[in-house]
Amino acid sequence: MMNPSVLPSSDTMPVLRVQAASCGDGGRVHAGWLMGQIDAAGAIHAGKLTRGPVTTVAVNAFQLTSPVYCGDVVSLYAECFRLGQKSVTLKLSATAERSDGTVVAITEVIVTYVAIDANGKSRLIS
């Protein structure tokens, strides 16, 4: 069971770090912006694991445990959950570093990617 309130260990390197943008009322970041960053980080990691392009095919429930504010630095971490013949399932975790240096857990999401060829058709992972 996932626990998005737990921060990744300090020796884990993020796949992607980005400063939060796309603010709404109250200085909070839109969830859609965050989901896009999570998907981008996952695609980077999945592409490395599959040695080529991937496409997103499934995302589990996307639940935020803390808000992301404009100016926060969002770090995205990826962990291989399952590697199949044509797909890879990752656990993606997001944290936000506030302007005062505090780091908070934001969410954990399970995302499945399928390896694709130049024509966009699924391919075996080599």
C-alpha positions as CSV (number, residue, x, y, z in Angstrom):
1,M,0.0,0.0,0.0
2,M,1.3,3.4,-0.9
3,N,1.9,6.1,1.7
4,P,2.2,9.5,0.1
5,S,3.0,11.1,3.4
6,V,6.4,9.4,3.5
7,L,9.3,11.3,1.8
8,P,11.8,9.4,-0.5
9,S,15.1,8.6,1.2
10,S,17.7,11.3,1.1
11,D,19.9,9.2,-1.2
12,T,17.3,8.9,-3.9
13,M,17.8,11.1,-6.9
14,P,14.8,12.7,-8.5
15,V,14.0,12.0,-12.2
16,L,12.8,15.6,-12.7
17,R,12.9,18.8,-10.7
18,V,10.8,21.8,-11.7
19,Q,9.7,25.1,-10.2
20,A,5.9,25.1,-9.8
21,A,3.9,27.3,-12.3
22,S,0.3,27.6,-13.6
23,C,-1.1,29.1,-10.4
24,G,-4.7,29.4,-9.6
25,D,-6.5,31.3,-6.8
26,G,-4.7,31.5,-3.6
27,G,-1.3,30.8,-5.2
28,R,-1.9,27.0,-5.5
29,V,-0.8,25.1,-8.6
30,H,-3.3,23.5,-10.8
31,A,-3.5,19.7,-10.4
32,G,-3.4,19.2,-14.2
33,W,0.0,20.9,-14.3
34,L,1.3,18.6,-11.6
35,M,-0.1,15.5,-13.4
36,G,1.7,16.6,-16.6
37,Q,5.0,16.8,-14.7
38,I,4.4,13.4,-13.1
39,D,3.7,11.9,-16.6
40,A,6.8,13.6,-18.1
41,A,9.0,12.2,-15.3
42,G,7.5,8.8,-15.7
43,A,8.1,8.8,-19.4
44,I,11.7,9.7,-18.9
45,H,12.3,6.8,-16.5
46,A,10.2,4.3,-18.5
47,G,12.1,5.3,-21.7
48,K,15.3,4.4,-20.0
49,L,14.0,1.1,-18.8
50,T,12.5,0.1,-22.1
51,R,15.4,1.7,-24.2
52,G,13.1,3.7,-26.4
53,P,9.9,5.6,-26.7
54,V,6.8,4.9,-24.5
55,T,3.2,6.0,-24.2
56,T,1.1,6.3,-21.1
57,V,-1.8,3.8,-20.9
58,A,-3.0,3.9,-17.3
59,V,-2.9,6.1,-14.3
60,N,-4.2,5.0,-10.9
61,A,-6.1,7.4,-8.6
62,F,-4.4,10.8,-8.3
63,Q,-4.8,12.0,-4.8
64,L,-3.0,15.0,-3.3
65,T,-2.0,15.0,0.3
66,S,-0.7,18.6,0.4
67,P,-1.0,21.5,-2.0
68,V,1.7,22.7,-4.3
69,Y,2.2,26.5,-4.2
70,C,3.7,28.8,-6.9
71,G,7.4,29.0,-6.4
72,D,7.7,25.5,-4.8
73,V,10.4,23.3,-6.3
74,V,8.7,20.0,-7.2
75,S,10.9,16.8,-7.2
76,L,9.6,13.7,-9.0
77,Y,10.9,10.3,-8.2
78,A,10.3,7.0,-10.1
79,E,10.6,3.4,-9.0
80,C,9.9,0.4,-11.2
81,F,6.9,-1.5,-9.9
82,R,6.7,-4.1,-12.7
83,L,8.5,-4.7,-15.9
84,G,6.7,-6.8,-18.5
85,Q,7.3,-7.9,-22.0
86,K,5.8,-4.7,-23.5
87,S,5.0,-2.5,-20.6
88,V,6.5,-1.0,-17.4
89,T,4.6,0.1,-14.3
90,L,6.1,2.8,-12.2
91,K,5.5,4.2,-8.8
92,L,5.9,8.0,-9.1
93,S,6.3,10.2,-6.0
94,A,6.2,13.9,-5.8
95,T,7.5,16.2,-3.1
96,A,7.5,20.0,-2.9
97,E,10.2,22.1,-1.4
98,R,8.8,25.3,0.1
99,S,10.6,28.7,0.0
100,D,11.6,28.2,3.7
101,G,13.3,24.9,2.8
102,T,10.6,22.6,4.2
103,V,10.0,19.5,2.0
104,V,6.5,17.9,2.0
105,A,5.2,14.8,0.3
106,I,2.5,15.6,-2.3
107,T,1.4,12.4,-3.9
108,E,2.3,8.9,-5.1
109,V,0.8,7.6,-8.4
110,I,1.1,4.2,-10.2
111,V,1.4,4.8,-13.9
112,T,1.8,2.2,-16.7
113,Y,3.6,2.9,-19.9
114,V,3.8,0.8,-23.1
115,A,7.0,0.6,-25.2
116,I,6.3,1.7,-28.7
117,D,8.1,1.6,-32.1
118,A,8.5,4.4,-34.7
119,N,4.9,3.7,-35.9
120,G,3.4,4.0,-32.5
121,K,2.7,0.3,-32.2
122,S,3.6,-1.7,-29.1
123,R,6.9,-3.4,-29.1
124,L,8.8,-5.9,-27.0
125,I,11.1,-4.5,-24.4
126,S,14.7,-5.5,-25.3
